[in-house]
Amino acid sequence: MSKDSYDINDPIDKDQVIDQLDNLHDIITIDEVCSILKMSKRSIYDWCKQGIIPAFKIGNTWRFSSRDLDDWIEKKKVLNYK
């Protein structure tokens, strides 16, 4: 059985379930990223393809981790202030 599959008879690890639910809220769409960064979709798509912004694909759709995006923004701030 794979790591991500569960046996109905296995005990439930509440902390693991809470962590997984928290991670679901961490995933944001390109529209949300555009709103956060005040940029066009075309620019964000270009950055995704070039690997400039942290992103991943689910099927043909780009998705983003809000935590990764926050970290990336903070690093950009630091680099721009130096």
N, C-alpha and C positions, 0 to 999 in steps of 0.2 A: 504494500500500500504506500502511496506517495506521501511525502511530508505534509502536503496541503489537504489530503483527504482525511476523513475522520471515521472511526468506527462508532456506530450508535451506542455501543456498550462501553466505550471509553468514558472515564470521568471527565467532567467539564472543568477546564482551568479558567476560572472567572477573569483573572488578570489578563490572560492571553486573549480572551474574547473582547475585553474592554480595549486592549491595545489595537486589535484588528478593527474595531468599530471607530476608534479615534483616527486610524489611518485612512478610513473611507472619507472622513470629512477633510482630510488633508489634500485630496485630489481635486484640482480645479481645472476649468475649461479655458480655452483660448480667449473666449469672450471676457472671462473674469480677469485674465492676465492683461488683456488690452485695457480694461477699465483701471486696473491697478497701476499700470505703467503709462497710461494715457497715450497709447500708440495704436497704430492701425493693425488689423489682422495680417495684412500683407507683410509688414515689417516683422511681426512676431513669427510668422511662418518662415520667413527668410532666416531669421536668427536660429530657429529650431533646426532647419536644414544645415546651417553652418556650424551648429554646435555651440553657438554663443550663449544661449540661455539653456538652463537645465530643463529638459523635457523628455518625454517618452511617448511612444505610440501604442495605442490600443486599437488594433485593426488599422484603419486609415485615419484615425483621429488622434491629434496631439493632445496630451494631458500633461499636467504639471503638478508637482508637489508644492503646496503652499510653503512648507518648511524650507524646501530647497530654494524656492524663489526668494523667500525672505533672507536666507543666508547669502544668496547670490547678490541681492541688492545691497546688503551690508558690506560685502567685499568690494563691490563697485564704489560705494561711498568712501571706504578707506583708501582705495587706489586713487580716487579723484581728489582727495584731500592732501595727498603726498606731493 
